[in-house]
Amino acid sequence: MSRPVAAAPRAPERYRSLSTLPDPRLPSWGPQRRARVAAVVFWGNLLSQIGIILSGAAVRLTGSGLGCSTWPNCEPGQFTPVLTMEAGIHPFVEFGNRSLTGVLTVFAVALLLVSWRWLGHKGAGFRRLAWVPLIGTAVQAIVGMVVVFADLHPGIVSPHFLISPLLAAVSMVLLVRLYDGDGATRLAVPVRALQVFVPLAAVGFVVLLLGTIVTGTGPHSGDDGEVTRIALNPMLASRIHALAVYLFCALLAVLLIVLHRSGARRKAIVAAWWLVALTLVQGMIGYIQYFLGLPELVVFLHLIGAALFGAGIAWVGARLFTWQETHPAAVTAPDAPLSTEA
C-alpha cells in the first residue's frame, strides 16, 4: 500500500507578498531585509531626482554653466576639473552636477532590479514604470551635453530642467505604489475628484514651464559671460507665470472641496493639504524674489520649491488611487513595501 503524499507546506504569512520562499542559503535576504533595501532604493531614487535639480540651480546661480567647456570631459583631454585662478570654483560646481548623474544612474538601476526581481507581484504596469527613471536619466545626460555645446541656450536649458520634475513625479508615484497594496489599480475617490486633478496637473506643468521662461529672461543665465536670453520682457513673463499659479490655486481649492464633501480617503486629503502648504510657501518666495530683484539665495529657495512641486502634485494624484485588495483583511492591513515580520 502506497504511503500518502504529504501536502506542500503553506508559506508562512510573512512571505505571502513575495514571489518565492527565501533561499535558506541566504538567511539575511529574507523579507525584512528586502523591505529595508527596497525602501532605501526607492527613497534614494526620489531624493536624488530632487537633488539634481538643486545642484543644477547651484550651477546656474554661481555662473558655473560653462565651467567645463566640453562634455563628457571637463576640458579637452581632461576628464576632471583642475583648480586655476581664472576659472575658480566654477568647473568644480559644474562637474559636481554632472557627477550626481552617476548617483542617479546607480539608484535608477537598483530600482529597476528590485522592481523586477522582488516586486513582480505588483504587476506589469509597476515594472514598466520602473524603467522611467533610468531612461529619463539617460535622456537628461544627453540633453545636458547639448546644453554645453549650445552655450547654455535657454531653449535647451528649459527642457533640461523640466525633465527633472517629471522624473521626480514618476519617482513619487513609484514610492507611493511601493507602500500601497499589491492588488489591481482602482479609484479610491469619487470620479469628479479625478476630473479636477487632471487639469490641475496640466496647469501645474504649465506653471513649471512658464517658470523656466521667466528664468530665461532674467539675469541668472548660468554663466558670467554673454549668453543668449529669451527675448521677452521679464515683467510680462512673470505676470503670465503668476496667472498660471492663480489658476492652479483655484483648481487646488476645488479639488479640496470635492475631497472633503465626498468624504474621500484621508491619505488623499492629507496629500492635497500638503500641496496647498507647499504652493503657498512657493508663491510667497516667488513674490519676495521678484520685489528684491532676484537675489541668488531667494531664487535658490524658489527652485527648492519647484523641485518639490512636481513631486507634490504626483503624490496627490497617486493618493487618488489604491492598490489595496478589496477584501476586508487586505484593506485593513498596514501599509508596507514588503512584509517586514520577523
N, C-alpha and C positions, 0 to 999 in steps of 0.2 A: 504494500500500500504506500503510495507516494506521500511524502510529507508536505503539508500545505505550505504554500509560498507566503511568506510574511509580506504584508503591505509596506510600501515605501514609507519611511518616517516623514511625518508632516514637518515642513520647515518651521523653525521657531518664529514667533511673531516678529521679532526684531529684524528678521531677514525678508519679510514679505515684500518690502518695497524694492528689493534688489533682484536682478535677473537670475542670479545663481547663488548657491550657498558659498560661504567663504572657503577659500583653499586652506586646509589645515596646515599646510607648509608655510603659510603667510598669516599667522595669527594677528599680527599688528595691523593688517589691512582689512579688518572687519568693518562692519557698517559704521561704527562710531568713528573710526579713523577716516573712513571715506567721507563722512559728513563734514569733518573738520577741513579736510583737503578741499572739498567742493566749495565750502564757504570761503576759504582763503582765495581760491582761484576766481570765483565769481565776484567777490568784493574787490579783489585786486584789479580785475579787469575794469570794473566800473570806475574805481578811483584813478586808475592810470589814464583812462579816456578823458576824465575831467582834468587830471593833472597836466596833460599835454596842452590843453587849452591855456592853462595858466603859464606854462613855460613859453608858449608862443606869445602870450601877452608880454612876458618879460623881454622877449626878443624885440618886439615892436616898440615898447616904451623906453628901452635903453638905446634904440637906434642900432641894433646889432643884426638887422636882417641880412646885410651883406658883409657881415664879419668874416664869413667864409665865402670866397669868391667863386667856388665851383662845387660840384657835387658828384659822387659821394665824398671825395676828398675835400678837406677844408681848403687847401691850396693845391695847385698842380704838383703832383708828386709828393704830397704831404697830407696824410690822412687826418692826423690830429692837429689842433692849433698850436701855435708857438707864441709865447708872450713877447710882444715888442712894444716899444714906446709909442709907435704910431698907431697901432691897432688897439692897444689897451686890452680891456676885458671882452670886447665885442666878439672876437672869434670864439671865446670860451662859452659865452652866453648862447650863441647860435649853435655851436657844436653840442652843447648840453641839451638843447631842444631836440636836435637830431638823435642824440643818443637815447633819449626817452622813447623813441620809436622802437628801439630794441626791447625795452621793458614791455611795451605794449604787445609786441610780437610774442614774447615769452608767455604772457598771460593769455593772449588770444589762442595760441597753440594749446596751452594747458586746458583752457576752457573747452576747446573742441574735443580734445582727447577724453576729458572727464565726461562730457556730454554723450559721446558715442560709446564709451566703454562702460560707464556706470549708470547712466541715466536714460538708457534706451526705452525704459518703461514710460517715460514722459511723452513719447510719441514722435512721429517723423517730423512734425512741424517744429518741435523744440530743437531737434538735431539740425534741421536745416537753418534755423535762426542762429544756431551756434557758429555757423560759418561766417556770419556777417562781420563780427569784429576782426577776424583775420583778413578777410577780403578787403574790408574798409581800411584797415591799417596799411595794407599794400598800396591801395589807391592813394591814400593820404601821402605816403612816401613819394610816389610818382609825381603827384601834384606839387609837393614841396620842392622836388627837383626843378620842375617847370618854373616855380616862383623864383628860384635863384637865377635861372638862365634868362627870365623875363625881367630881371632887375626890379623885383617887387611891384610889378604892375598890379594895381588894385583889382582889375578884372580877373586876375588869377588868385590874388591873396584872399578875396572874399570866399570863393568856393573852398579854398584851403581851410579856412576857418569853419565854414558851415558843415563840412564833413564830420568834424569832431562832435558837435552837439547831437547830430543824428546817431553817431556811434554810441554816445553816452546814453541816448534814449533807448536804443536797442539793448544795451548792456543792462539798463534798469529793468526792462521787460524780462530779460533772462533771469535776473536776480529775483524778481517777484515770482516768476514762474518756478524757480528752484524751490522756494519755500511754500508755494501753494500745493495743491494736490496733484495726483497723477491721473485724474480722470479726463474725460473729454472736455473741450472748451465749451463753456456755456455762459450766457449773460447773467450777471449777478445783480443787475439793477434794471429798472424799467427801460424800455426801448427809447423813450424820449430823452433819457439822460445820455444815451449814446448818440442820439441825433443832435444834441447840443455839443457834445465833446468833439465830434468830427470837425465842424467849423472852428471850434476853439483851437484844436491842434493845428489846423491850417493857418489860422491867423497868428498863432504862436511862432510858426516857422517864418511867416512874413515879417514879424517883429524882429527876429534874428537877422533876416536878410537885410532889412532896412537899417539895422544897427551896423552892419558891415559897410553899407553905403555911406552912412554918416561918418564912420571912421575913415573911409576912403576920401572924404572931402576935407578932413581935419588935418591937424599938424603932425599927428603921430603916424608917419609913413612907414616906420620900421628901419629907417636909415638916416644918418645925419646929412647925407648929400642930397642932391636934386633927384627926386623920384616923382614919377608921374602920379598925379592925383585925379580923382573924379571931378570932371568939370561941372559941378553943381554947387549952388550956394549952400554953405554948411547950415545956415539958419533954416532955410527951406527944407533941407533934408532932415534936420532934427524935428521940425514940426510934423512932417509926414510920418516920421518914426513914432512920434508921440500919439498921433491919431490912431495908428495901429495898436498901440498899447492900450488906449482908451477902449477900443473895440474889444480887445482881448479881455479887459477887466469886466466889461459888460457881459460878455459871454460866460465868463467865470462866475459872475454873480447869478446868472440864470441857471447855470449848472448846479450851484449850491442850493438854490431854491428848489429845483427839481429833486435833488437828492434828499433834502430834508423833508419835503412834503410827501414823498413816496415812501419814507421810512427805509431808505436804502441801507445796505450793509455799512457798518461802522468804518471798516477799512477804507471804503471809497470816500466817505465824508471826511475822515481824518486827512487823507492824502490831498483832497481838494482844499481844505483849510490851510494846510502847509503851503500849497501852491499860492494861495491868497497872501500869506505872510511873505513868501519869497518875492512875489510880484510887487507888493507894496514897498518892501525894502529896496528892491531893484529900481523902482520908479523914483524913490527918494534920492538914491545915489545918482541916478541919471540927471535929475534936476540940479543937484549940488555940483556935479562936474560941469554942467552947462553954464551955470552962473559964475563959477570960479575960473572959467577959462580952460577947462580940461587939464587940471594938474595930474601928473603921472600916477600918484598914489590912488587918487579917487577913481581914475579911469581903470586902474588895476582891480579895484574893488567892484567896479561895474562889470568887468569881464569875469570875475568870480561868479557874480550873479548870473551872467549869461551862460556860464558853464553849467550851473545848476538848473537853469531854466528849462532846457530841453529834457533833462533827466526828470525834473519835477512833473512836466506835462506827461511824460511816458509813465510815471508812477501812477498818476491819476487814471490814465487810460487802462493800465493793467489791472487796477483795482475794480474796474467796472465789470471784469470777468472773473470767473473762478474755474479752477480745475479740480475742485473737491468732488469726490464721489457723491452720488445722490442719496445713498442710503445713510441713515442717521449716524451709524458708527463712524463713518468716514468724515461726515460733515463736522462732527464734534471733535474729531481728532486734532491735536495740537499741530500747528504748522512746523514743518521741519524739512530741510532739503533732502535728507536721507534719515532712515531710522537711527536713533542715537542711544538706544537702550544698551545697557552693559551686557 
